[in-house]
Amino acid sequence: MRLPNWLFYQRIGLFLYLAAGVLLLIYALGFVSNVYIFYAYGSNRLVEFYDEMQMVNDGLLWKAVIAISFAVVLFLLRLGKYPAGFVTLIITAVIAAVSIWFCAGSIIELFQARETYSGLDLNSLNRYIERGAISYQYSTLTYDLGLGGYLLFLLSSLFMAITVTRNAFAVRITEEGDNK
């Protein structure tokens, strides 16, 4: 059985939303691994930065868990098989709004963390690097990946909200036209 186009795009939107949430969870689980070495070998300022990143990581982790929970709710509402009703449409709109709010907050946090990281003095690590005790290279890739991940999540949230909303109204208009 071939799916109608509206359902196909709605289903893709839901799976993209879920996939983006899972990617954010994986990202959050490895977020502080780049700066753990600061805690073990760094100066007081590097240890403080590590502690700050732990708090940022805690927020990123909870946002990812909530996003996956939202995706499960959307699948439980059977949006992969049917157009949204009024209540489901409101729930979807609230989920999309919260997801966009998560993205905005996380992107701001990651930009600030990247700026702070760029301003750190990593000289306290040099003596350990020279002795071969540790291997560390300055890289903002961790923050860039997070920014890309949250941008992907933002786009998937918007796509999911647009397809669900469009399909809910398009099906209603088609049904009303058929009844006349």
C-alpha positions, 0 to 999 in steps of 0.5 A: 500500500502506497502512503499518500504524500501528506502522510509520507512527509509527516512521517519523515518529519516525525522520524527526523525529529526523533533522529535529531533528538537521539543525535543530541543525546549522543552528543550530550553524552560525549560533550565534556570528554574534550575538556575532561583533561582540564579537570585532571591536569589543568590550572584552577581556571581550567578546572572551573571551566570544566565545572561550567561545562558540566552544568552546560552538559547537564542542560543539554542532556535533559533537553535531549531526553525531553526531545526524545520523550516528545518524539515518543508522545508524537508517535503515540498520538499516531501522527505517522498514520493519521492527520492531527486532530484539534488536540493533537495539533495543539500538543504538536504546536506546544512541542514544536514551540518548546523545541525551538525554545530549547534550540535557541537557549542551547545555541546561545549557551554553546556560542558562549562556551565556545567563546570562553573556551577560545579565551582559555590559557592552556599553558598549564597543560604544556608541561604534561604534553611535553612529557608525553603524559597527555595528548591534547590539541586545541579544537572548537569542533565539540562546540561546532558539532553542537551548534550543527546538531541544534540547528538540525534539531531546529530545522526538524522541529520546524519541518515536523510542525509545518507538515503536521499543521499543513496536513491537519488543515489540508485534510479537513479542507478536502473532507469539507469539499467532498461533503458538499 
